[in-house]
């Protein structure tokens, strides 16, 4: 099963888990599996219409899914999905 790497900002809604395995053949299916297990993560990752929140960046094995197949990007058993929240700020 693919592994999902959880950023520290989301670990409060995953019971402190830094990494979880998720079922699915695509990034979207894996995230659906994650949010079934941790329902509070859904509102942090997705908008009300089901679209990924704009500040959430997803990578599969260091490749940005925006340049692959989006949430339909295939994932395999040994793949790693990284959730990277966008950073804002400045001086």
Phi and psi in degrees as a GROMACS rama.xvg file:
@    title "Ramachandran Plot"
@    xaxis  label "Phi"
@    yaxis  label "Psi"
@TYPE xy
-62.723  151.715  UNK-2
-102.673  138.505  UNK-3
-109.858  123.023  UNK-4
-91.1518  121.936  UNK-5
-97.5831  125.359  UNK-6
-71.812  158.307  UNK-7
-57.3662  -32.3391  UNK-8
-64.1552  -24.655  UNK-9
-101.545  -7.65729  UNK-10
-64.3185  -21.8663  UNK-11
-65.832  -29.7641  UNK-12
-94.6134  -2.08202  UNK-13
-114.639  28.9831  UNK-14
55.1964  32.8162  UNK-15
84.6297  -0.432043  UNK-16
-66.9917  133.243  UNK-17
-92.8719  -20.9883  UNK-18
-151.264  136.741  UNK-19
-136.335  154.348  UNK-20
-92.0304  148.637  UNK-21
-139.2  140.052  UNK-22
-82.0414  146.786  UNK-23
143.937  156.305  UNK-24
-103.273  -5.84502  UNK-25
-132.822  166.361  UNK-26
-59.3709  -43.9896  UNK-27
-60.318  -42.2364  UNK-28
-66.8253  -39.7563  UNK-29
-64.1124  -41.1978  UNK-30
-68.6944  -33.912  UNK-31
-62.8614  -40.5893  UNK-32
-62.5204  -42.0359  UNK-33
-62.0238  -45.6912  UNK-34
-74.0236  -21.951  UNK-35
-68.3065  -39.6819  UNK-36
-74.9172  -37.4498  UNK-37
-127.451  81.0824  UNK-38
-55.4484  -32.1733  UNK-39
-66.0121  -19.1871  UNK-40
-72.5127  -24.4727  UNK-41
-59.1938  -47.6782  UNK-42
-70.5246  -19.1736  UNK-43
-82.3577  -23.9556  UNK-44
-101.989  -34.1815  UNK-45
-121.855  148.724  UNK-46
-79.092  172.285  UNK-47
-60.8924  -30.5482  UNK-48
-82.5203  2.37727  UNK-49
92.3968  -6.5823  UNK-50
-76.3029  150.745  UNK-51
-63.101  137.094  UNK-52
-62.0585  143.196  UNK-53
-63.0805  -25.2186  UNK-54
-88.0949  2.64436  UNK-55
-101.427  120.434  UNK-56
-106.602  135.768  UNK-57
-121.862  138.215  UNK-58
-129.44  142.022  UNK-59
-114.289  115.638  UNK-60
49.7628  48.2347  UNK-61
72.2458  8.79875  UNK-62
-106.787  126.313  UNK-63
-65.7665  124.692  UNK-64
-66.5147  -17.795  UNK-65
-63.2295  -25.0823  UNK-66
-101.555  4.583  UNK-67
-111.335  -118.168  UNK-68
-113.406  20.6029  UNK-69
62.3014  -142.462  UNK-70
-67.0942  -15.7689  UNK-71
-87.1356  5.22562  UNK-72
-60.1579  125.157  UNK-73
-67.3613  145.972  UNK-74
-131.35  145.901  UNK-75
-109.576  178.373  UNK-76
-58.4785  -33.6818  UNK-77
-101.77  10.4521  UNK-78
-81.3237  158.897  UNK-79
-123.145  127.321  UNK-80
-105.684  120.958  UNK-81
-103.469  131.321  UNK-82
-101.533  119.332  UNK-83
-122.89  109.129  UNK-84
-71.4924  141.149  UNK-85
-67.1919  144.022  UNK-86
-101.639  143.314  UNK-87
-131.095  159.482  UNK-88
140.685  -168.924  UNK-89
161.896  -178.712  UNK-90
